[in-house]
Amino acid sequence: MAHPYPFYKAEYIWVDGTQPVQITSFGKNSAGSPLWSPDGLRLVFDVWSSGAANLFIVDSHGGAPRRVSSDRFESWMPAWSHDGGWIYFTSRDSGSREIWGMPATGGAASQLTHGGAFEARPSPDGRTIYYTKGTSAGCCAVWCIPVGGGPELPVPELAQFSIDRSWGVIPEGIYFIARQNQGQQSVRFFSFATRQVVEIQRLGKDPVWGFPAVALSSDGRRLLTVQTDREVNDLMMITNFR
């Protein structure tokens, strides 16, 4: 049975099927970036506490979350390997933001990238780690590296797009939402076979920037997006302020 999508709400992880169900609670600490394991039985996510982050895994039906990352360094924005045996994540342990990998059961982590990185997405065939990387223009370009290590190479066909956290990899290619200065935002698809980028769906409103805002079902037939319906700012007055 296909699982519903997990989503981030304040400090908690919820599962939204027929009814929303809260499956984690970390008090004042923030939990986010949840992802289903390939078998649909577990969720991996990050938890921020006092400016530092760690990775946790929880069963899809709930229960006590289990921390899998080390206290030695902060880790966040996790992603599963194609077989569920590894978790790739972002860490600053080496001094710069890079992609690391560790067994899903916990244990020693190893650094994959060395030229800077933001967020990883492993390929479904288990051979390649795709990742975003900041550029001099401030946007994120897509790069790739073999799972076992090797040259860190850009995906040149995506160099023109400013990709935030709304992207993913399926066997046929990479789908993404790219920031545009003007006009409607669009979900696009880059095909590995043709090396072409095509528009899939034009969005009526902006997605939620800074958070994952697009996901594709495993069969490639359904697309989920998150949009900003309303933003509100309030002015407050403080009297007798010292």
Summary of the structure (lengths in Angstrom):
residues: 242
radius of gyration: 18.4
end to end distance: 58.4
largest distance: 65.7
contacts: 695
relative contact order: 0.09
helix: 1%
strand: 47%
